[in-house]
Amino acid sequence: MSLIHWAIVAIVIFLLFGAGKLPRLMGDVAEGIKAFKKGMKEDGESTKKIDHVKNEKE
């Protein structure tokens, strides 16, 4: 998509949601990204623990 298309999409979103809802919407998106990253980090740590226990048994 070209820059003009993205500008039109942004204007339509602005008209649909209004100026008041956009910051709240972006905040919710940011919180979702943070929660996803935290979950990925915790998943990686639990995998390391499992690998460590497997190695001790061998």
Buried (B, 14 or more C-beta within 10 A) or exposed (E): EEEEEEEEEEEEEEEEEEEEEEEEEEEEEEEEEEEEEEEEEEEEEEEEEEEEEEEEEE
